[in-house]
Amino acid sequence: MRILFVNSAPLIKYGIGQAFADQGDEVLFVFLDEEESILPFLQNFRPDFVFNDGGINRFNKIFPYIEDCQIPHVYWAIEDPVSFNGLSLSYAPKSSHIFTPCLESISDYINHGYDAHLLMFACHPYFHRTALAEDRFRHDVVFVGNNYGNHPARMRGINDIIRALVDNNYDIKIYGNEWWLDGNQPYSISPYHYGGILANEDLPKVCASAKIVLGLHSVDSSYTMMSMRTFEILGAGGFYLTQWTPAIEHHFINHHHLVWTKSSAETFELVNWYLEHPEERARIARNGQAEVYEKHTYHQRINSIRHLLPQSPTRMYNIPYSPLTGPVALNSPPPIREAPTSRGIVRAGRNRVLINL
């Protein structure tokens, strides 16, 4: 199959999109947020379906073009349930297939007349793997993630974990957007504890170097929806201490695959104990990595949904003219090539990945 991904974020490029390519599908990653339209990529790549994980600025760039071409829109609602009303219900009527990482949202789709299927986050063992430690990331505790103050669940986690450790002068470094330094946010930190924006490629190095890697979640009421970092950090062999949620408890065993905390007092107790017991940290990290490699890879996720995806549809490509590209030839598809108008794309297939960023 040919799959056009309209996002080139690490979740796609190093996660589910790469897993499709590993299994022999030809994929094209386009960061549509910085493109004028999807149309040139439809004409040049001729995808079997468009895979979209949301985005508030993509809707008018995707539709009505793919409808005129009769190309199915596959929607992965990665921000469910938080953005169900504001985002998912806009894409749902336009989608031939809807996937969500939140089990509880499936009934919400059904109540609105749409079918949806579960597609949780996962790891890709090639990228989320054990790396060599680096001195620049050698801290007792690290957190990798942005400062979102609009999620009550996440704010509870910040108070119980981040604030507790920062205010008590632990050796903690926080990587993410500069909102961490913004005093107008509900919570902010000093530059001393801020490590800057972390390249996704460095996440395995962080997990190999830091003694404890923290986790926060924007949803604490689901049995499946949790931070994608959970699978990525465990896959990279990090010792993961995270905010408790039903999903964490449902899928993992406390003090075996990871460790969870429910309060600031418990956070202090756990951090202090595990900092003094490196052998226990190593044991739990090994168990966590083995668990996600066995049950939570993107290859396994794809295998669970592949039978639902469009397989060999007939495309019309019947747009005779576009103000962006001019006349469109309606004969045989053009040769596969890099789209010259793209600011950043990745083409991939079995045994090959070409990145042009």
C-alpha positions in Angstrom: 0.0 0.0 0.0 0.9 3.6 -0.4 0.2 5.7 2.6 0.5 9.4 2.8 1.1 10.7 6.4 0.3 14.4 6.8 2.5 14.7 9.8 6.2 14.0 10.2 6.4 14.3 14.0 8.5 11.6 15.8 5.4 9.7 16.8 4.8 9.1 13.1 8.3 9.2 11.5 9.9 7.1 14.2 6.8 5.2 15.3 3.7 4.0 13.4 4.8 5.3 10.0 8.1 3.6 10.1 6.5 0.4 11.2 4.3 0.5 8.1 7.4 0.9 6.0 9.1 -1.9 7.8 6.3 -4.2 6.7 6.7 -3.3 3.1 4.3 -0.4 2.6 5.5 2.7 0.8 5.0 5.7 2.9 5.4 9.5 2.4 5.7 11.8 5.4 4.7 15.4 4.9 4.4 18.1 7.5 1.2 19.5 6.1 1.0 22.2 8.7 3.7 24.0 6.7 2.3 23.3 3.2 -0.4 25.2 1.3 -2.3 22.1 0.4 -2.2 18.3 0.2 -3.0 18.3 -3.5 0.6 18.2 -5.0 1.3 15.1 -2.8 -1.9 13.4 -3.9 -1.0 13.9 -7.6 2.6 12.8 -7.3 2.5 10.1 -4.7 -1.0 8.6 -5.5 -1.7 7.2 -2.0 -4.1 4.4 -1.3 -5.2 6.4 1.8 -4.2 9.5 3.8 -3.3 8.9 7.5 -4.0 11.9 9.7 -3.4 12.1 13.5 -5.3 15.4 13.8 -4.1 18.9 13.9 -6.2 22.0 13.9 -4.6 23.6 10.8 -4.9 20.6 8.5 -8.6 20.3 7.9 -9.0 22.7 5.0 -5.7 21.6 3.5 -7.0 18.0 3.2 -10.6 18.5 2.3 -12.2 18.5 -0.2 -9.1 17.4 -2.2 -9.0 13.8 -1.0 -12.8 13.5 -1.4 -12.6 14.7 -5.0 -9.9 12.1 -5.6 -11.9 9.5 -3.7 -9.0 8.7 -1.4 -10.0 7.4 2.1 -9.1 9.5 5.1 -7.8 7.4 8.1 -8.0 9.4 11.3 -6.0 8.5 14.4 -7.5 10.6 17.2 -4.4 10.8 19.4 -5.8 13.7 21.5 -8.9 11.8 22.6 -10.7 12.3 24.9 -9.5 15.8 25.6 -10.1 17.1 22.1 -13.0 14.8 21.2 -15.5 17.6 20.8 -13.2 20.3 19.4 -11.3 18.1 17.0 -12.4 14.6 16.5 -16.0 15.3 15.8 -14.8 17.5 12.9 -12.7 14.8 11.3 -15.1 11.8 12.1 -17.7 12.6 9.3 -14.9 12.8 6.8 -13.1 9.6 7.8 -13.5 6.1 6.4 -11.7 4.7 9.4 -11.4 6.1 12.9 -8.9 4.9 15.5 -8.4 6.2 19.0 -6.0 5.4 21.8 -8.8 5.9 24.3 -11.1 2.9 24.8 -13.7 5.0 26.5 -14.0 7.3 23.5 -15.3 4.5 21.3 -18.7 4.7 22.8 -18.7 8.5 22.3 -18.1 7.9 18.6 -20.9 5.3 18.5 -23.3 7.7 20.2 -22.6 10.2 17.4 -23.1 7.5 14.7 -19.5 6.6 13.9 -17.5 3.4 14.2 -14.1 3.6 15.9 -11.4 1.1 16.9 -8.7 1.1 19.5 -5.2 2.0 18.4 -3.0 2.7 21.4 0.4 4.3 21.4 3.5 2.0 21.4 7.2 1.9 20.8 9.4 1.1 17.8 12.2 -1.2 19.0 14.7 0.1 16.4 14.4 3.7 17.7 13.3 3.1 21.3 16.2 1.0 22.3 19.1 0.9 24.8 21.7 3.5 23.9 25.0 4.6 25.4 25.0 7.0 28.3 26.2 10.5 27.8 27.5 12.9 30.5 25.3 15.8 29.5 22.2 13.7 30.5 23.6 12.3 33.8 21.1 13.5 36.4 19.3 11.8 39.2 15.9 12.6 37.7 14.8 13.9 34.3 11.5 14.7 32.7 11.0 15.0 28.9 7.8 16.7 27.8 6.1 20.1 27.3 4.5 22.3 29.9 0.8 22.0 29.3 -1.2 23.8 32.0 -4.6 23.3 30.6 -5.0 19.6 31.6 -6.2 19.1 35.2 -4.8 15.6 35.3 -1.4 16.7 34.1 -1.3 19.6 36.7 -2.0 17.1 39.4 1.0 15.1 38.2 3.1 18.2 38.1 2.3 19.0 41.7 2.8 15.5 42.9 6.1 14.8 41.0 7.8 17.8 39.3 7.0 20.5 41.8 7.8 18.2 44.8 11.3 17.4 43.4 12.2 20.9 42.1 11.1 22.7 45.3 13.3 20.4 47.3 16.4 20.9 45.2 16.8 17.4 43.8 19.1 16.9 40.8 16.3 17.2 38.3 16.5 18.4 34.7 13.4 19.2 32.7 13.4 19.1 28.8 10.7 20.6 26.7 9.3 23.8 25.3 10.1 27.2 26.8 6.7 27.3 28.5 8.5 25.8 31.5 10.2 29.2 32.0 7.0 31.2 31.4 5.9 32.7 34.7 2.4 33.2 33.2 1.9 29.5 33.1 0.2 27.7 36.0 3.6 26.3 36.9 7.1 27.3 35.8 10.7 26.5 36.8 13.9 28.4 37.0 16.5 28.2 34.2 18.7 26.1 36.6 16.3 23.1 36.2 15.6 23.7 32.5 17.5 21.6 29.9 16.0 23.1 26.7 14.2 21.3 23.9 15.3 17.7 23.5 15.8 16.2 20.1 13.7 13.1 19.9 16.8 11.2 18.7 18.3 11.9 22.1 15.6 10.3 24.2 17.3 6.8 24.3 20.5 8.6 25.5 18.5 10.3 28.3 17.1 7.0 29.4 20.5 5.4 29.5 22.1 8.3 31.4 19.5 9.5 34.0 18.8 7.4 37.0 15.1 8.1 37.0 12.9 9.2 34.1 9.5 10.8 35.1 6.2 10.5 33.4 3.1 12.7 33.4 -0.3 12.1 31.8 -3.0 14.5 30.5 -5.7 11.9 31.0 -6.1 9.9 34.3 -9.6 8.4 33.7 -8.9 5.9 30.9 -7.9 2.3 30.9 -5.9 2.7 27.6 -5.0 6.3 27.1 -1.7 7.3 28.6 1.3 9.4 27.5 3.1 8.0 24.5 6.3 8.5 26.5 5.4 5.5 28.6 6.1 3.1 25.8 9.0 5.1 24.4 10.9 5.4 27.7 10.3 1.8 28.6 11.4 0.7 25.1 14.6 2.8 25.5 15.4 0.9 28.8 14.7 3.8 31.1 13.7 3.4 34.7 10.2 5.0 34.6 8.6 6.6 37.6 5.2 7.9 36.6 2.0 9.5 37.8 -0.6 6.7 38.5 -3.5 6.3 36.1 -5.9 3.4 35.5 -4.2 2.8 32.2 -0.8 2.5 33.8 -2.1 0.1 36.4 -4.1 -1.9 33.8 -1.1 -2.5 31.5 1.9 -2.7 33.8 2.9 -4.1 37.2 4.1 -1.7 39.9 7.7 -2.2 41.0 8.1 -4.8 38.2 7.8 -2.9 34.9 7.8 0.6 36.3 6.9 2.5 39.4 3.9 4.8 40.0 3.2 7.4 42.6 -0.1 8.9 43.8 1.2 11.8 46.0 4.1 14.0 46.6 4.9 12.2 49.8 5.0 8.9 47.9 7.2 10.5 45.2 9.8 11.5 47.8 9.8 8.0 49.3 10.2 6.3 45.9 12.8 8.6 44.5 14.9 8.4 47.7 14.7 4.7 47.8 15.4 3.9 44.2 18.3 6.4 44.0 20.0 4.2 46.6 19.2 0.9 44.9 20.6 0.9 41.3 20.3 -2.8 41.0 16.5 -2.6 41.5 16.3 0.3 39.0 18.1 -1.9 36.4 15.9 -4.9 37.1 12.7 -2.9 36.6 14.0 -1.2 33.5 14.9 -4.5 31.9 11.4 -5.9 32.8 9.7 -2.8 31.4 11.6 -3.0 28.1 10.9 -6.7 27.7 7.2 -6.0 28.4 6.7 -3.3 25.7 8.8 -5.3 23.2 6.5 -8.3 23.7 3.2 -6.5 23.8 3.4 -2.9 22.8 5.2 -2.3 19.5 3.9 -0.4 16.5 4.3 -3.5 14.4 1.9 -5.3 16.6 -0.5 -2.4 16.6 -0.5 -2.3 12.8 -1.1 -6.1 12.6 -4.2 -5.7 14.8 -5.8 -3.1 12.5 -4.5 -3.9 9.0 -7.6 -5.9 8.1 -9.6 -2.8 8.6 -7.6 -0.5 6.3 -8.2 0.2 2.6 -6.3 -2.4 0.6 -6.6 -1.9 -3.2 -9.0 0.8 -3.9 -9.5 2.5 -7.3 -8.5 6.1 -7.4 -10.1 8.6 -9.8 -7.7 11.6 -9.4 -10.3 13.6 -11.2 -9.2 17.1 -10.3 -8.7 18.7 -13.8 -7.2 22.0 -12.5 -5.7 23.4 -9.3 -4.7 27.0 -8.7 -1.7 25.6 -6.9 -0.4 23.3 -9.5 -2.1 24.2 -12.8 -3.5 21.5 -15.2 -3.3 17.9 -14.0 -2.6 15.0 -16.3 -5.2 12.2 -15.9 -3.2 9.5 -17.6 -0.9 7.0 -15.9 0.6 8.0 -12.5 3.9 9.9 -12.7 7.1 8.2 -11.5 7.7 8.1 -7.8 10.0 10.9 -6.8 10.6 13.4 -4.1 8.0 16.1 -4.0 10.1 19.3 -4.8 7.5 21.6 -3.1 7.8 19.9 0.3 9.8 21.6 3.0 10.4 18.3 4.8 9.4 14.8 3.8 10.4 11.3 4.4 9.9 8.5 1.8 10.2 5.0 3.1 9.7 1.4 2.0 11.1 -2.0 2.8 14.8 -1.8 3.6 15.1 1.9 2.7 14.4 5.2 4.4 15.3 8.5 2.7 15.1 11.6 4.9 15.1 15.1 3.3 14.5 17.7 6.1 
